[in-house]
Amino acid sequence: IRFQLPKESVATLQVFDSHGKVVFSQSGLFGPGLHAVLIDLSGVQAGVLYYQLETPEYRAVEKMAKF
């Protein structure tokens, strides 16, 4: 999952299954610019997943599919 931050910030990336269960979570301090986080979904069933990126100033939720 790629994301861009305008300034250094603590960010949390979470992936949820269709039932709202967290199947992946990673937090850290990220500098300004483009970032990519590799996630392991090998134990997750195929279907629609949602991911949320949250910083102190911003939160976004997007949809993705696992085949």
N, C-alpha and C positions, 0 to 999 in steps of 0.2 A: 504494500500500500504506500503510495507516495503522497506527500503533503509538503506544503511550503509555509514557512513562518516568516513574518516581517521583521521580527526581532527575537533575541534569545528569550526562551520561555520554557517553563515546565509544561510538558504535554503528556496526556494519557490517551492511548489508543486502545479501544476495546472492540472486540468482535462478538456479536450476539447471534444465536440461532433464532429460528422463527418463533420459538417459545419464550424468548427473552433471556435465555441462559447465557452467561458470559463464557465463551469458549476460548478466548485469548485476551490477554491484557498486558500492556507494557507501558511503563511510565519512565520519564527521564527528562533531563535538561537538554534541550536542543537549541543550537545556534540559529541565527537567521539564515534563510535560504531553503533549498529543496532537500528533502529527506525521503528515504525509502526504508520501510520496515518489512522484513520477511516474516511471514507467519506460517506456522505449521498447523494445518487443518486436517492432518491424516486421520485423526480419530473422530472427525465430524462427518455426519451424514450429508449426502448431496442435497442441495436445495438452496433456498434464498437465505442469505445472511445479511446482517446489517453491521456497519462499523461506525464508531463514533470517535471523533477526535475532539479532545477538550483541553483548553488552556484557560488561564484565569480570565481572559478577555473574550473567548470565542468557543463556540461549540457547533459542530456540524455532524450530521448523520447521513450516511449514504447506504445504498443497497448494492449487494453483489450476489453472484450466483456461484455455487460450487457444483461441479459436475462429477 
